[in-house]
């Protein structure tokens, strides 16, 4: 599936995500340095072993991505969300989170993140359980389900 968002293309899928593009995003975010050649395939394999993923493209340049691990019934975890620094502040990250939550709107969502990103996830509807701890953002879909009369 492809869709347009603010002049960019968002692609859904876990197959065919180029390792070099993922590595470039991770480098820009400060998550990796000098990956040995024999390890570069991991940047594609993480997608193949994910449940859902979206990538954002400006022509041939991948400018953002998100990937999720889920049981597809009750719970899901955002493992990686990254947008190139030159493209941040344009709503791309928020759009990616929204696309993911739409996949399991009444499930419980967790974000594997650092405390510096808590305010972003709060804007996306997640709750921060303990701001002194990393990785504790959560979005309880059952609350929305109750509002909509599903639970």
DSSP file (Angstrom, degrees, kcal/mol; ACC not computed):
  #  RESIDUE AA STRUCTURE BP1 BP2  ACC     N-H-->O    O-->H-N    N-H-->O    O-->H-N    TCO  KAPPA ALPHA  PHI   PSI    X-CA   Y-CA   Z-CA
    1    1 A X              0   0    0      0, 0.0    11,-2.7     0, 0.0     2,-0.4   0.000 360.0 360.0 360.0 138.5    0.0    0.0    0.0
    2    2 A X  E     +A   11   0A   0      9,-0.2     2,-0.3     7,-0.0     9,-0.2  -0.950 360.0 172.2-124.1 147.9    1.1    3.5   -0.8
    3    3 A X  E     -A   10   0A   0      7,-1.8     7,-3.3    -2,-0.4     2,-0.4  -0.981  28.0-118.5-149.0 160.5   -0.3    6.8    0.3
    4    4 A X  E     +A    9   0A   0     -2,-0.3     2,-0.3     5,-0.2     5,-0.2  -0.788  26.2 177.0-102.1 143.9    0.7   10.4    0.0
    5    5 A X  E >  S-A    8   0A   0      3,-2.5     3,-2.1    -2,-0.4    -2,-0.0  -0.889  70.7 -28.2-147.9 113.6    1.3   12.7    3.0
    6    6 A X  T 3  S-     0   0    0     -2,-0.3     3,-0.1     1,-0.3    86,-0.0   0.839 126.7 -45.8  50.2  40.8    2.4   16.3    2.8
    7    7 A X  T 3  S+     0   0    0      1,-0.3    -1,-0.3    51,-0.0     2,-0.3   0.444 120.7 104.0  86.1   0.4    4.2   15.6   -0.6
    8    8 A X  E <   -A    5   0A   0     -3,-2.1    -3,-2.5    50,-0.1     2,-0.5  -0.720  68.6-122.5-109.7 162.4    5.9   12.4    0.6
    9    9 A X  E     -AB   4  57A   0     48,-2.4    48,-3.0    -2,-0.3     2,-0.5  -0.910  17.5-157.7-106.2 130.5    5.0    8.8   -0.1
   10   10 A X  E     -AB   3  56A   0     -7,-3.3    -7,-1.8    -2,-0.5     2,-0.5  -0.939   9.3-163.4-107.0 125.3    4.3    6.4    2.7
   11   11 A X  E     -AB   2  55A   0     44,-3.0    44,-2.5    -2,-0.5     2,-0.4  -0.920   5.9-150.1-110.1 130.7    4.8    2.7    1.9
   12   12 A X  E     + B   0  54A   0    -11,-2.7    42,-0.2    -2,-0.5     2,-0.2  -0.839  48.1  83.8 -97.0 135.8    3.4    0.0    4.1
   13   13 A X        -     0   0    0     40,-2.7    39,-0.1    -2,-0.4    -2,-0.1  -0.561  60.7-131.7 147.1 153.0    5.2   -3.3    4.2
   14   14 A X  S    S+     0   0    0     -2,-0.2     3,-0.3    37,-0.1     2,-0.3   0.434  80.6  86.3-104.8  -3.2    8.0   -5.3    5.8
   15   15 A X  S    S+     0   0    0      1,-0.2    29,-0.0    32,-0.1     0, 0.0  -0.764  88.4  13.1-102.3 145.4    9.6   -6.6    2.6
   16   16 A X  S    S+     0   0    0     -2,-0.3     2,-0.6     1,-0.2    -1,-0.2   0.674  70.8 155.3  74.1  19.7   12.2   -5.0    0.5
   17   17 A X        -     0   0    0     -3,-0.3    -1,-0.2    27,-0.2     2,-0.2  -0.714  48.4-119.0 -80.5 119.2   13.3   -2.2    2.8
   18   18 A X     >  -     0   0    0     -2,-0.6     4,-1.8     1,-0.1     3,-0.4  -0.384  12.0-145.5 -66.4 126.0   16.8   -1.3    1.8
   19   19 A X  H  > S+     0   0    0      1,-0.2     4,-2.8     2,-0.2     5,-0.2   0.868  97.4  57.2 -56.8 -41.0   19.4   -1.9    4.5
   20   20 A X  H  > S+     0   0    0      1,-0.2     4,-2.0     2,-0.2    -1,-0.2   0.878 106.4  49.3 -61.7 -38.1   21.5    1.1    3.5
   21   21 A X  H  > S+     0   0    0     -3,-0.4     4,-1.9     2,-0.2    -1,-0.2   0.899 111.9  47.9 -68.4 -40.0   18.5    3.5    3.9
   22   22 A X  H  X S+     0   0    0     -4,-1.8     4,-2.5     2,-0.2    -2,-0.2   0.929 111.0  51.1 -65.5 -44.7   17.7    2.1    7.3
   23   23 A X  H  X S+     0   0    0     -4,-2.8     4,-2.6     1,-0.2    -2,-0.2   0.896 107.5  53.6 -59.5 -40.2   21.3    2.4    8.4
   24   24 A X  H  X S+     0   0    0     -4,-2.0     4,-2.3     2,-0.2    -1,-0.2   0.903 109.7  47.8 -62.4 -41.0   21.4    6.0    7.2
   25   25 A X  H  X S+     0   0    0     -4,-1.9     4,-1.8     2,-0.2    -2,-0.2   0.924 112.3  48.9 -63.5 -44.3   18.3    6.9    9.3
   26   26 A X  H  X>S+     0   0    0     -4,-2.5     5,-2.9     1,-0.2     6,-0.8   0.873 110.9  50.4 -65.1 -37.3   19.8    5.2   12.3
   27   27 A X  H ><5S+     0   0    0     -4,-2.6     3,-1.2     3,-0.2    -1,-0.2   0.929 108.5  51.9 -64.7 -44.6   23.1    7.0   11.9
   28   28 A X  H 3<5S+     0   0    0     -4,-2.3    -2,-0.2     1,-0.3    -1,-0.2   0.863 110.9  48.6 -59.8 -35.6   21.3   10.4   11.6
   29   29 A X  H 3<5S-     0   0    0     -4,-1.8    -1,-0.3    -5,-0.1    -2,-0.2   0.570 115.8-116.6 -80.7  -9.2   19.5    9.5   14.9
   30   30 A X  T <<5S+     0   0    0     -3,-1.2    -3,-0.2    -4,-0.6    -2,-0.1   0.684  81.0 122.0  82.1  18.5   22.8    8.6   16.6
   31   31 A X  S   <S+     0   0    0     -5,-2.9     2,-0.3    -6,-0.2    -4,-0.2   0.729  72.3  24.3 -87.4 -23.0   21.7    5.0   17.1
   32   32 A X        -     0   0    0     -6,-0.8     2,-0.3    -9,-0.2    -2,-0.2  -0.961  56.9-171.3-140.1 157.1   24.6    3.3   15.1
   33   33 A X        -     0   0    0     -2,-0.3    -6,-0.0     1,-0.1    -7,-0.0  -0.987  68.5 -10.2-142.9 142.9   28.2    4.0   14.1
   34   34 A X  S    S-     0   0    0     -2,-0.3     2,-0.3     1,-0.2    -1,-0.1   0.815  70.6-160.9  40.3  60.4   30.5    2.2   11.7
   35   35 A X        -     0   0    0      1,-0.1    -1,-0.2     2,-0.1     5,-0.1  -0.569  22.3-115.9 -70.8 127.2   28.5   -1.0   11.2
   36   36 A X    >>  -     0   0    0     -2,-0.3     3,-2.1     1,-0.1     4,-0.6  -0.327  23.3-116.6 -61.2 146.8   30.7   -3.8   10.0
   37   37 A X  G >4 S+     0   0    0      1,-0.3     3,-1.1     2,-0.2     4,-0.4   0.853 113.7  59.9 -53.9 -38.4   29.8   -5.0    6.5
   38   38 A X  G 34 S+     0   0    0      1,-0.3    -1,-0.3     2,-0.1     3,-0.1   0.647 107.5  47.0 -69.3 -12.2   28.9   -8.5    7.7
   39   39 A X  G X4 S+     0   0    0     -3,-2.1     3,-1.8     1,-0.1     4,-0.3   0.505  83.0  93.5-102.7  -6.6   26.3   -7.0   10.0
   40   40 A X  T X< S+     0   0    0     -3,-1.1     3,-1.7    -4,-0.6     4,-0.3   0.773  71.5  70.4 -63.4 -26.9   24.5   -4.6    7.5
   41   41 A X  T >> S+     0   0    0     -4,-0.4     4,-2.4     1,-0.3     3,-1.6   0.754  81.3  76.4 -62.6 -20.9   21.9   -7.2    6.6
   42   42 A X  H <> S+     0   0    0     -3,-1.8     4,-2.0     1,-0.3    -1,-0.3   0.806  82.9  66.1 -59.8 -27.3   20.4   -6.7   10.1
   43   43 A X  H <4 S+     0   0    0     -3,-1.7    -1,-0.3    -4,-0.3    -2,-0.2   0.740 111.0  34.4 -69.6 -21.4   18.9   -3.4    8.9
   44   44 A X  H X> S+     0   0    0     -3,-1.6     4,-1.6    -4,-0.3     3,-1.1   0.788 112.8  59.4 -93.2 -38.3   16.7   -5.3    6.5
   45   45 A X  H 3X S+     0   0    0     -4,-2.4     4,-1.8     1,-0.3    -2,-0.2   0.823  94.0  65.1 -62.8 -31.9   16.1   -8.4    8.7
   46   46 A X  H 3< S+     0   0    0     -4,-2.0    -1,-0.3     1,-0.2    -2,-0.1   0.836 105.5  46.0 -60.7 -29.7   14.5   -6.3   11.4
   47   47 A X  H X4 S+     0   0    0     -3,-1.1     3,-2.0     1,-0.2    -1,-0.2   0.905 107.4  55.0 -77.5 -42.6   11.7   -5.5    9.0
   48   48 A X  H 3< S+     0   0    0     -4,-1.6    -2,-0.2     1,-0.3    -1,-0.2   0.809 111.6  46.3 -60.9 -28.5   11.2   -9.1    7.8
   49   49 A X  T 3< S+     0   0    0     -4,-1.8    -1,-0.3   -35,-0.1     2,-0.2   0.249  98.0  94.3 -97.9  11.6   10.8  -10.1   11.5
   50   50 A X  S <  S-     0   0    0     -3,-2.0    19,-0.2   -36,-0.1     3,-0.1  -0.655  70.4-137.8-100.2 160.0    8.4   -7.3   12.3
   51   51 A X  S    S+     0   0    0     17,-2.6     2,-0.3     1,-0.3    18,-0.2   0.927  84.4   4.9 -81.0 -49.9    4.6   -7.4   12.2
   52   52 A X  E     + C   0  68A   0     16,-1.3    16,-2.8   -39,-0.1     2,-0.3  -0.958  65.8 174.7-135.2 152.8    3.9   -4.0   10.6
   53   53 A X  E     - C   0  67A   0     -2,-0.3   -40,-2.7    14,-0.2     2,-0.4  -0.982  11.3-165.9-156.4 149.3    6.1   -1.3    9.1
   54   54 A X  E     -BC  12  66A   0     12,-2.1    12,-2.2    -2,-0.3     2,-0.3  -0.996   6.8-165.8-133.3 139.4    5.8    1.9    7.3
   55   55 A X  E     -BC  11  65A   0    -44,-2.5   -44,-3.0    -2,-0.4     2,-0.4  -0.944  10.9-144.3-122.7 149.8    8.6    3.8    5.4
   56   56 A X  E     -BC  10  64A   0      8,-2.8     7,-2.6    -2,-0.3     8,-1.3  -0.945  17.6-165.7-118.1 133.3    8.4    7.5    4.2
   57   57 A X  E     -BC   9  62A   0    -48,-3.0   -48,-2.4    -2,-0.4     2,-0.6  -0.942  23.8-165.6-126.2 138.8   10.0    8.6    1.0
   58   58 A X  E >  S- C   0  61A   0      3,-2.9     3,-2.0    -2,-0.4     2,-0.4  -0.914  80.1 -58.8-114.4  96.8   11.0   11.9   -0.6
   59   59 A X  T 3  S-     0   0    0     -2,-0.6   -50,-0.1     1,-0.3   -51,-0.0  -0.542 122.1 -16.1  60.3-116.6   11.6   10.7   -4.1
   60   60 A X  T 3  S+     0   0    0     -2,-0.4     2,-0.6    -3,-0.1    -1,-0.3   0.430 118.9  96.4 -94.9  -0.9   14.5    8.1   -3.7
   61   61 A X  E <   -C   58   0A   0     -3,-2.0    -3,-2.9     2,-0.0     2,-0.6  -0.806  68.6-142.2 -97.0 121.4   15.4    9.2   -0.2
   62   62 A X  E     +C   57   0A   0     -2,-0.6    -5,-0.3    -5,-0.2     3,-0.1  -0.730  25.6 173.2 -79.9 119.4   13.9    7.3    2.8
   63   63 A X  E     +     0   0A   0     -7,-2.6    21,-3.1    -2,-0.6     2,-0.3   0.499  57.2   8.6-109.1  -7.0   13.2   10.0    5.3
   64   64 A X  E     +CD  56  83A   0     -8,-1.3    -8,-2.8    19,-0.3     2,-0.3  -0.989  55.2 180.0-166.4 161.7   11.4    8.1    8.0
   65   65 A X  E     -CD  55  82A   0     17,-2.3    17,-2.4    -2,-0.3     2,-0.3  -0.981   7.5-168.5-163.5 156.3   10.3    4.7    9.2
   66   66 A X  E     -CD  54  81A   0    -12,-2.2   -12,-2.1    -2,-0.3     2,-0.3  -0.985   8.4-169.0-145.3 143.2    8.4    2.9   12.0
   67   67 A X  E     -CD  53  80A   0     13,-2.0    12,-2.1    -2,-0.3    13,-1.2  -0.993   4.0-162.0-138.2 149.4    8.3   -0.8   12.7
   68   68 A X  E     -CD  52  78A   0    -16,-2.8   -17,-2.6    -2,-0.3   -16,-1.3  -0.950  12.3-155.4-132.6 142.4    6.0   -2.8   15.1
   69   69 A X  E     + D   0  77A   0      8,-2.2     8,-2.8    -2,-0.3     2,-0.3  -0.984  35.0 154.1-114.7 130.7    6.0   -6.2   16.8
   70   70 A X  E     - D   0  76A   0     -2,-0.4     6,-0.2     6,-0.2    39,-0.0  -0.983  56.6-134.1-153.3 158.4    2.6   -7.5   17.7
   71   71 A X        -     0   0    0      4,-1.7     5,-0.1    -2,-0.3    -1,-0.1   0.433  50.8-130.5 -88.3  -3.1    0.4  -10.5   18.3
   72   72 A X  S    S+     0   0    0      3,-0.6     4,-0.1     1,-0.1    -2,-0.0   0.548  92.2  60.9  65.7  11.9   -2.2   -8.7   16.1
   73   73 A X  S    S-     0   0    0      2,-0.3    -1,-0.1    31,-0.1    33,-0.1   0.639 118.2  -2.3-127.7 -52.5   -4.9   -9.3   18.7
   74   74 A X  S    S+     0   0    0      1,-0.3    34,-3.2    33,-0.1     2,-0.3   0.702 116.6  27.7-121.4 -29.0   -4.2   -7.7   22.0
   75   75 A X  E     + e   0 108A   0     32,-0.2    -4,-1.7     2,-0.0    -3,-0.6  -0.974  47.0 179.2-145.5 152.6   -0.8   -5.9   22.1
   76   76 A X  E     -De  70 109A   0     32,-2.2    34,-2.3    -2,-0.3     2,-0.4  -0.991  12.1-152.7-150.7 148.3    1.8   -4.2   20.0
   77   77 A X  E     -De  69 110A   0     -8,-2.8    -8,-2.2    -2,-0.3     2,-0.7  -0.987  14.9-138.3-127.3 127.5    5.1   -2.5   20.5
   78   78 A X  E     +De  68 111A   0     32,-3.2    34,-2.9    -2,-0.4   -10,-0.2  -0.753  25.7 177.6 -78.9 115.9    6.7    0.3   18.5
   79   79 A X  E     +     0   0A   0    -12,-2.1     2,-0.4    -2,-0.7    -1,-0.2   0.871  63.4  14.3 -90.2 -41.7   10.3   -0.8   18.3
   80   80 A X  E     +D   67   0A   0    -13,-1.2   -13,-2.0     2,-0.0     2,-0.4  -0.997  54.9 168.5-139.7 132.0   11.7    1.9   16.1
   81   81 A X  E     +D   66   0A   0     -2,-0.4     2,-0.3   -15,-0.2   -15,-0.2  -0.950  19.1 158.7-138.6 120.0   10.4    5.3   15.0
   82   82 A X  E     -D   65   0A   0    -17,-2.4   -17,-2.3    -2,-0.4     2,-0.4  -0.998  19.9-173.3-147.5 140.4   12.9    7.6   13.3
   83   83 A X  E     -D   64   0A   0     -2,-0.3   -19,-0.3   -19,-0.2     5,-0.1  -0.998  41.5 -99.3-130.2 134.9   12.6   10.6   11.0
   84   84 A X    >>  -     0   0    0    -21,-3.1     3,-2.2    -2,-0.4     4,-0.5  -0.231  35.2-119.5 -51.6 139.8   15.7   12.3    9.4
   85   85 A X  G >4 S+     0   0    0      1,-0.3     3,-0.9     2,-0.2    -1,-0.1   0.824 112.0  58.5 -56.4 -34.9   16.6   15.3   11.3
   86   86 A X  G 34 S+     0   0    0      1,-0.2    -1,-0.3     3,-0.0    -2,-0.1   0.651 110.6  44.1 -69.0 -13.8   16.0   17.7    8.3
   87   87 A X  G X4 S+     0   0    0     -3,-2.2     3,-0.8   -24,-0.2     5,-0.4   0.359  84.9 117.6-112.9   2.6   12.4   16.4    8.1
   88   88 A X  T <<  +     0   0    0     -3,-0.9    -3,-0.0    -4,-0.5    -4,-0.0  -0.324  63.9  39.8 -70.9 155.3   11.4   16.5   11.7
   89   89 A X  T 3  S+     0   0    0     -2,-0.0    -1,-0.2     1,-0.0    -4,-0.0   0.589  85.5 101.4  83.9  10.7    8.6   18.8   12.9
   90   90 A X  S <  S-     0   0    0     -3,-0.8    -2,-0.1     0, 0.0    -1,-0.0   0.247  99.9-102.2-109.5  10.3    6.4   18.1    9.8
   91   91 A X  S  > S+     0   0    0      3,-0.0     4,-2.2     4,-0.0     5,-0.2   0.526  86.1 124.4  84.9   5.0    4.0   15.7   11.3
   92   92 A X  H  > S+     0   0    0     -5,-0.4     4,-2.4     2,-0.2     5,-0.2   0.940  73.9  46.1 -66.5 -47.9    5.7   12.6    9.8
   93   93 A X  H  > S+     0   0    0      1,-0.2     4,-2.3     2,-0.2    -1,-0.2   0.913 113.0  50.1 -61.4 -43.3    6.3   10.8   13.1
   94   94 A X  H  > S+     0   0    0      1,-0.2     4,-2.4     2,-0.2    -1,-0.2   0.910 110.4  50.4 -61.7 -42.8    2.7   11.5   14.3
   95   95 A X  H  X S+     0   0    0     -4,-2.2     4,-2.5     2,-0.2    -1,-0.2   0.907 109.6  51.0 -61.9 -42.5    1.3   10.2   11.1
   96   96 A X  H  X S+     0   0    0     -4,-2.4     4,-1.9     2,-0.2    -2,-0.2   0.913 110.4  48.0 -63.7 -42.9    3.4    7.0   11.3
   97   97 A X  H  X S+     0   0    0     -4,-2.3     4,-2.7     1,-0.2     5,-0.2   0.924 111.5  51.5 -62.5 -43.5    2.2    6.4   14.9
   98   98 A X  H  X S+     0   0    0     -4,-2.4     4,-1.9     1,-0.2    -2,-0.2   0.910 107.9  51.5 -60.3 -43.8   -1.4    7.0   13.8
   99   99 A X  H  X S+     0   0    0     -4,-2.5     4,-0.6     1,-0.2    -1,-0.2   0.893 112.0  47.7 -60.5 -39.7   -1.1    4.5   10.9
  100  100 A X  H >X S+     0   0    0     -4,-1.9     3,-1.7     1,-0.2     4,-0.7   0.952 109.1  50.9 -66.8 -49.5    0.2    1.9   13.3
  101  101 A X  H >< S+     0   0    0     -4,-2.7     3,-0.9     1,-0.3     6,-0.2   0.827 101.9  63.6 -60.6 -31.2   -2.5    2.4   16.0
  102  102 A X  H >< S+     0   0    0     -4,-1.9     3,-0.6     1,-0.2    -1,-0.3   0.768  94.0  62.9 -62.2 -25.0   -5.1    2.0   13.2
  103  103 A X  H << S+     0   0    0     -3,-1.7    -1,-0.2    -4,-0.6    -2,-0.2   0.809 125.2  12.5 -68.9 -30.7   -3.8   -1.6   12.7
  104  104 A X  T X< S+     0   0    0     -3,-0.9     3,-1.8    -4,-0.7    -1,-0.3  -0.505  75.8 166.8-144.7  66.9   -4.9   -2.5   16.2
  105  105 A X  T <  S+     0   0    0     -3,-0.6    39,-0.2     1,-0.3    40,-0.1   0.734  78.9  40.7 -65.2 -23.6   -7.1    0.3   17.5
  106  106 A X  T 3  S+     0   0    0     38,-0.1    -1,-0.3   -33,-0.1     2,-0.2   0.221  99.5  94.7-109.0  14.4   -8.5   -1.5   20.5
  107  107 A X  S <  S-     0   0    0     -3,-1.8    34,-1.8    -6,-0.2     2,-0.5  -0.458  84.2 -96.9 -94.8 173.2   -5.2   -3.2   21.5
  108  108 A X  E     -eF  75 140A   0    -34,-3.2   -32,-2.2    32,-0.2     2,-0.4  -0.818  39.9-159.1 -93.0 128.0   -2.6   -2.1   24.0
  109  109 A X  E     -eF  76 139A   0     30,-3.8    30,-3.3    -2,-0.5     2,-0.3  -0.871   8.5-171.5-111.7 139.9    0.3   -0.2   22.4
  110  110 A X  E     -eF  77 138A   0    -34,-2.3   -32,-3.2    -2,-0.4     2,-0.5  -0.938  12.7-144.9-126.3 150.3    3.7    0.3   23.9
  111  111 A X  E     -eF  78 137A   0     26,-1.7     2,-1.1    -2,-0.3    26,-0.8  -0.970   7.1-146.8-120.8 120.0    6.6    2.4   22.7
  112  112 A X        +     0   0    0    -34,-2.9     2,-0.3    -2,-0.5    24,-0.0  -0.743  56.6 120.9 -80.9 102.3   10.2    1.3   23.1
  113  113 A X        -     0   0    0     -2,-1.1    22,-0.9   -33,-0.1     2,-0.3  -0.852  61.0 -94.9-153.3-179.5   11.7    4.8   23.5
  114  114 A X    >   -     0   0    0     -2,-0.3     3,-2.1    20,-0.2     4,-0.2  -0.699  40.8-105.1-106.7 163.4   13.7    7.1   25.8
  115  115 A X  G >  S+     0   0    0      1,-0.3     3,-1.4    -2,-0.3     4,-0.4   0.765 115.4  69.3 -59.8 -26.2   12.4    9.6   28.2
  116  116 A X  G 3  S+     0   0    0      1,-0.3    -1,-0.3     2,-0.1     4,-0.2   0.694 100.5  49.1 -66.9 -16.4   13.3   12.5   25.8
  117  117 A X  G <> S+     0   0    0     -3,-2.1     4,-2.0     1,-0.1     3,-0.3   0.385  80.0  99.4-101.8   2.4   10.5   11.2   23.5
  118  118 A X  H <> S+     0   0    0     -3,-1.4     4,-2.5     1,-0.2     5,-0.2   0.900  80.0  53.3 -58.6 -42.7    7.7   10.9   26.1
  119  119 A X  H  > S+     0   0    0     -4,-0.4     4,-1.9     1,-0.2    -1,-0.2   0.881 107.1  52.9 -63.5 -36.0    6.1   14.3   25.2
  120  120 A X  H  > S+     0   0    0     -3,-0.3     4,-1.0     1,-0.2    -1,-0.2   0.951 111.5  45.2 -60.5 -49.2    5.9   13.2   21.6
  121  121 A X  H  <>S+     0   0    0     -4,-2.0     5,-2.5     1,-0.2     3,-0.3   0.845 108.2  57.3 -67.3 -32.6    4.1   10.0   22.5
  122  122 A X  H ><5S+     0   0    0     -4,-2.5     3,-1.7     1,-0.2    -1,-0.2   0.902 103.5  53.7 -62.5 -39.2    1.8   11.8   24.9
  123  123 A X  H 3<5S+     0   0    0     -4,-1.9    -1,-0.2     1,-0.3    -2,-0.2   0.781 105.2  55.7 -63.3 -25.9    0.7   14.0   21.9
  124  124 A X  T 3<5S-     0   0    0     -4,-1.0    -1,-0.3    -3,-0.3    -2,-0.2   0.396 129.9 -96.1 -87.1   2.0   -0.1   10.8   20.1
  125  125 A X  T < 5S+     0   0    0     -3,-1.7    15,-0.3     1,-0.3    -3,-0.2   0.461  80.4 135.0  99.5   2.3   -2.4    9.7   22.9
  126  126 A X      < -     0   0    0     -5,-2.5     2,-0.4    13,-0.1    -1,-0.3  -0.465  48.5-132.2 -79.9 155.8    0.0    7.5   24.8
  127  127 A X  E     -G  138   0A   0     11,-4.4    11,-2.5    -2,-0.1     2,-0.7  -0.868   7.5-139.1-105.4 143.1    0.3    7.6   28.6
  128  128 A X  E     -G  137   0A   0     -2,-0.4     3,-0.3     9,-0.2     9,-0.2  -0.911  15.0-169.9-101.4 114.8    3.6    7.9   30.4
  129  129 A X  S    S+     0   0    0      7,-1.6     2,-0.3    -2,-0.7    -1,-0.2   0.896  77.2   4.8 -74.6 -41.0    3.4    5.6   33.5
  130  130 A X    >   -     0   0    0      3,-0.2     3,-2.3     6,-0.2    -1,-0.3  -0.816  62.4-160.1-147.4 101.9    6.6    6.7   35.2
  131  131 A X  T 3  S+     0   0    0     -2,-0.3   -13,-0.1    -3,-0.3    -1,-0.1   0.605  89.7  64.4 -63.9 -10.0    8.5    9.6   33.6
  132  132 A X  T 3  S+     0   0    0      2,-0.1     2,-0.4   -17,-0.0    -1,-0.3   0.585  95.4  70.5 -86.4  -7.9   11.7    8.6   35.5
  133  133 A X  S X  S-     0   0    0     -3,-2.3     3,-0.5   -19,-0.1    -3,-0.2  -0.880  80.5-126.3-112.3 139.7   11.9    5.3   33.6
  134  134 A X  T 3  S+     0   0    0     -2,-0.4   -20,-0.2     1,-0.2    -2,-0.1  -0.488  86.6  22.1 -76.4 150.7   12.7    4.8   29.9
  135  135 A X  T 3  S+     0   0    0    -22,-0.9    -1,-0.2    -2,-0.2   -21,-0.1   0.793  80.7 120.6  71.9  32.1   10.4    2.8   27.7
  136  136 A X    <   +     0   0    0     -3,-0.5    -7,-1.6    -6,-0.1     2,-0.3   0.079  28.5 127.4-118.7  26.1    7.2    3.2   29.6
  137  137 A X  E     +FG 111 128A   0    -26,-0.8   -26,-1.7    -9,-0.2     2,-0.3  -0.634  34.6 178.6 -78.7 139.6    4.9    4.9   27.1
  138  138 A X  E     -FG 110 127A   0    -11,-2.5   -11,-4.4    -2,-0.3     2,-0.5  -0.999  24.5-160.1-145.2 143.4    1.6    3.0   26.6
  139  139 A X  E     -F  109   0A   0    -30,-3.3   -30,-3.8    -2,-0.3     2,-1.0  -0.980  15.8-151.8-122.3 114.6   -1.6    3.5   24.6
  140  140 A X  E >>  -F  108   0A   0     -2,-0.5     3,-1.0   -15,-0.3     4,-0.8  -0.763  11.1-174.1 -92.5 103.0   -4.5    1.5   26.0
  141  141 A X  H 3> S+     0   0    0    -34,-1.8     4,-2.4    -2,-1.0   -34,-0.2   0.765  78.4  71.2 -65.8 -25.7   -6.8    0.8   23.0
  142  142 A X  H 3> S+     0   0    0      1,-0.2     4,-2.4     2,-0.2    -1,-0.2   0.824  91.5  59.2 -63.8 -27.9   -9.4   -0.7   25.3
  143  143 A X  H <> S+     0   0    0     -3,-1.0     4,-2.0     2,-0.2    -1,-0.2   0.934 108.3  44.0 -64.2 -44.0  -10.2    2.8   26.7
  144  144 A X  H  X S+     0   0    0     -4,-0.8     4,-2.2     1,-0.2    -2,-0.2   0.882 111.1  55.3 -65.3 -38.2  -11.1    3.9   23.1
  145  145 A X  H  <>S+     0   0    0     -4,-2.4     5,-3.3     1,-0.2     6,-0.8   0.900 107.2  49.6 -61.7 -40.1  -13.1    0.6   22.7
  146  146 A X  H ><5S+     0   0    0     -4,-2.4     3,-1.0     4,-0.2    -1,-0.2   0.912 109.5  51.2 -65.0 -41.7  -15.1    1.4   25.8
  147  147 A X  H 3<5S+     0   0    0     -4,-2.0    -1,-0.2     1,-0.3    -2,-0.2   0.897 113.4  45.3 -60.3 -39.9  -15.8    4.9   24.5
  148  148 A X  T 3<5S-     0   0    0     -4,-2.2    -1,-0.3    -5,-0.1    -2,-0.2   0.455 119.3-112.4 -85.0  -0.9  -17.0    3.4   21.2
  149  149 A X  T < 5S+     0   0    0     -3,-1.0    -3,-0.2    -4,-0.4    -4,-0.1   0.669  84.2 118.7  82.1  16.9  -19.0    0.8   23.0
  150  150 A X      <       0   0    0     -5,-3.3    -4,-0.2    -6,-0.2    -5,-0.1   0.661 360.0 360.0 -88.8 -17.2  -16.9   -2.2   21.9
  151  151 A X              0   0    0     -6,-0.8    -5,-0.2    -9,-0.1    -1,-0.1   0.334 360.0 360.0-134.7 360.0  -15.9   -3.3   25.5
